[in-house]
Each structure stands twice: as structure tokens, then as C-alpha cells.
Amino acid sequence: MTLSSQGRRDSNPQPPVLETGTLPIAPLPYAGSPAAHCMRLKALIASRHGDPALKRYRLAGTPHVNARGMIERVTESRNRVSKRIAAIEPSATLAVDSKAKALKAEGKPVIGFGAGEPDFPTASYIVEAAIKASRDSANHRYTPAAGLPELRHAIAAKTIRDSAYDVEWNQVLITNGGKQAVYQTFATLLDPGDEALLPAPYWTTYPETIKLAGGVPVPVFAGPEAGYKVTVEQLDQAKTERTKLLVFVSPSNPTGAVYTASETEAIGRWALDNGVWVVTDEIYEHLVYDGLQFTSVVTAVPELADQTVVLNGVSKTYAMTGWRVGWMIGPPDVIKAATNLQSHLTSNVANVSQRAALAAVSGPLDVALEMRQAFDRRRRMMVGMLREIEGVYCPMPQGAFYTYPSVRGLLGKTIRGARPMTSSQLASLILEEAEVAVVPGEAFGPSGYLRLSCALGDSDLEEGVGRMQQLLGEAR
């Protein structure tokens, strides 16, 4: 019998299957009956359990023995879904949004604050570019896995324009939305056991993709009193010899926090001095308020470029969440490795979507500016109304399109006969009693917070927060 491999190496390896062949032990003489022979073989394996070759092996039940007294196959009872995949938590933000939409479909007047997408249509010139591309038969076929060369060139030019970060086109990899860029970056950089420093509150997808890639997420929490921004001192305390990378997000989902140029530089210098990779998600780069300027960490610390991967996409800036076009920018060797992964995972992004993205990144930023004005107005309205609720503390977000109020002052109080002790319980109560869908803080780190998206119409926003005011105002 031989020990056969069960797929690629990962953080939760599956036990091996014993196939017919030769065990790494001396053959046993036949014991007179299949059952007795089987018992002797099991006892011998148990006695050799410390052998590295058998370290991961566990017998399950009585093996099948053929007429010659030979074991043909021994398998362990397994779950139908691998442990690696079963351990993935579903996206809480998508779950809340789906539940709100389902309740609306039932005729209930639910107002949803869970969506992480602009409520604006994609600009007409982008749509027209896609229509034109769909009629071109060249777009009906496979194209390079790394993306259309003209789109990669355009993204390199856009990166210089928007971030003053000079990159070559072959440092750009086009992905199926930002999430694929996130996963492929972690899969390319992390070995099993490598630690990733993850400032919290964090976007719900980061820890799951880090774990899926074999890494260990290490949350570093900064609360509302600190503006939801971590410090170099906190990062230094969290760093160990296993630390491989830092996830840096500014503007932030879910908090809307924006690091200043000096704060960004300080964190970049710390990463450079400590040999820590930086994975910087810049998807909200054009959604900043109050006169602040977005600063890319590789612009603040140019020497960091060789150990930085930039994540971005068209979803937020151009209201193109459904088109599924993102990208990663990094050192050539990292991009080449990630391209090899993508060539087996999905191959090229849909060509029509790539042509639409080409029109977007090559065009004006008028749409982004229009959305920013609307989100600015809405965030001020939302924060003002939330601050009127006793027990709620809500910093003013300076970027993205979310508010992230602390509701710790409401937990443990009685509201319409219920006594929520966690923000998850409070969010459920708000949905049941006020028919308003919000995302609880547990999706992004510690309990005690709610995330509300500003990406909905002004009237719905006012109505929804008004319902929350009425309900939570009853807390005693």
C-alpha cells in the first residue's frame, strides 16, 4: 500500500488515503483469517504511529480485506466539503444586502444600508464602449490571462495620473473584480503560517482570503477615539518573526478613515525598515472629503515599491461593481507568479468588461466627482442624525461612503422587550422592529459597532435613520 496525496499543501491538510501497494513497514505473515490479519496490521500501525510517514494517518473502521488476505483500500470518513473551504465565513455584507432585498421582494418596506456599491448607473460612454466591444468578434475569444495589453497600459498611465506612482504596464494584472486581486495577492505572497497584520475594523473579505491562502490574520484594533487609525507603535507591538505583510487601506471600508500623508509615510517607513510587505487597497482613492488628499503609500515612500502590491478597480470610482474588473500592481516577479495562478484559476477577464474598463480609466473623472458630492452630502446627514441617538457615538468619516458608529452605549439596554448584548443582536432587532438592514460590527472585527452605507437615495437614507432614531430612542 502507498500513501497517496490529497491535493495541494495547505493549512488544513486532509488525511491521506491508503491505496493498494506497500506500507512503510515490514510485511506480515498471513494470520489465518482476514479478520485476524486485519487486527494484527492495525495493531502494528498503531505501534508505529510516531513514524513521520504515518504521523497524519488515522484508521477508520475495519478495512476491506480480499480473499488473499490483502487490504485493497483503507479510507477515512471525510466531510463532503473540505475543511479549508468549510472554514470560510460567508460575506456578512452580501448576506445583509441579500436579506434586505429578499424582504423587499416579499413586499416589506425594508431600507437597506448594507450595500457596498454606488447607487449610480455606469456612465453612458462606458456602456457604449461595451456595446461596441460586444459586436467585435475579436472580443469573443480568449485573450492574455494578464489582461488586454491596452488596458494594462491605460492603468499604468492612470496610476501615474492619480497617484504619481510610475509603473510599467507589465506590472499590472487585470483580475475579475477587486476580490480576485485580494485573494491572488495573499496566495502569491503568503506561505502557511505567515502572519498578516490586519488593522481593524477591516473589510470582511481580508481575513477569510488570508486564511484561505494559508496565512494567519493578526488584527490590530483602533477604535473611534483614535479615528479608527492604527499607529506605528501598535504595529510594532503586533509584529513577530512570522510577520510577512501589512494590509493598509485608506480610505477605509468599513470606517471611512483616511490616513494623512504624514501618517501614511510613517507606516510606510516602518514597513520598509522592518522588511514587511505592504498590500495597499486603494479602491476608494477618489472618494475623500473635507479637503483631504489621498496619498498612496508607495508615493509617500518610493523605496517601498519593491515590497508593495497595490489593489484597485473600477467598481467604486466609476460605479461599475457588476462589471467585475479589478487589478493588482506590484514587482514584476510577483505579478508574473500571480498571472500563472490566474491562468489556471480564471484565465482572462471578460473582454467586454475589459473594454468598458478601458473607456473608464482613459476617460474623465466627472462621474466620480458627481458621486463624491452626493456621498459627501449624505454622510453629513447620516452622521448628524446618528449623533442624535443617545448611546451612539459616530465619528465623521473622511472617505469612502460608509459611517461606522459605535453602539456600545446601547448594548445591555432594553428595547421593546429585548436586551441586545452584541451589535449582531442589535442589528437583528433593528431589522425586525424598524425594517432597516445594517451590518453588525462582528463582520469587521469587535462587536459594538454598525456599518451603514451612504450609497442610497437621500429620502431612503433619511427615512431609514429616522426609523432607527425612533426605535433606539426607546432604549432604557
Secondary structure as GFF3:
##gff-version 3
##sequence-region A 1 476
A	DSSP	beta_strand	2	4	.	.	.	ID=ss1
A	DSSP	beta_strand	17	19	.	.	.	ID=ss2
A	DSSP	alpha_helix	34	47	.	.	.	ID=ss3
A	DSSP	three_ten_helix	52	54	.	.	.	ID=ss4
A	DSSP	beta_strand	64	65	.	.	.	ID=ss5
A	DSSP	beta_strand	71	74	.	.	.	ID=ss6
A	DSSP	alpha_helix	83	86	.	.	.	ID=ss7
A	DSSP	alpha_helix	92	105	.	.	.	ID=ss8
A	DSSP	beta_strand	111	112	.	.	.	ID=ss9
A	DSSP	alpha_helix	124	134	.	.	.	ID=ss10
A	DSSP	three_ten_helix	137	140	.	.	.	ID=ss11
A	DSSP	alpha_helix	149	163	.	.	.	ID=ss12
A	DSSP	three_ten_helix	169	171	.	.	.	ID=ss13
A	DSSP	beta_strand	172	175	.	.	.	ID=ss14
A	DSSP	alpha_helix	177	189	.	.	.	ID=ss15
A	DSSP	beta_strand	195	200	.	.	.	ID=ss16
A	DSSP	alpha_helix	205	212	.	.	.	ID=ss17
A	DSSP	beta_strand	216	221	.	.	.	ID=ss18
A	DSSP	three_ten_helix	224	226	.	.	.	ID=ss19
A	DSSP	alpha_helix	232	238	.	.	.	ID=ss20
A	DSSP	beta_strand	243	249	.	.	.	ID=ss21
A	DSSP	alpha_helix	261	274	.	.	.	ID=ss22
A	DSSP	beta_strand	277	281	.	.	.	ID=ss23
A	DSSP	alpha_helix	297	300	.	.	.	ID=ss24
A	DSSP	three_ten_helix	302	307	.	.	.	ID=ss25
A	DSSP	beta_strand	308	313	.	.	.	ID=ss26
A	DSSP	three_ten_helix	321	323	.	.	.	ID=ss27
A	DSSP	beta_strand	326	329	.	.	.	ID=ss28
A	DSSP	alpha_helix	332	345	.	.	.	ID=ss29
A	DSSP	alpha_helix	351	362	.	.	.	ID=ss30
A	DSSP	alpha_helix	366	386	.	.	.	ID=ss31
A	DSSP	beta_strand	402	403	.	.	.	ID=ss32
A	DSSP	alpha_helix	423	434	.	.	.	ID=ss33
A	DSSP	beta_strand	436	437	.	.	.	ID=ss34
A	DSSP	beta_strand	439	440	.	.	.	ID=ss35
A	DSSP	three_ten_helix	441	443	.	.	.	ID=ss36
A	DSSP	beta_strand	450	453	.	.	.	ID=ss37
A	DSSP	alpha_helix	458	472	.	.	.	ID=ss38
###
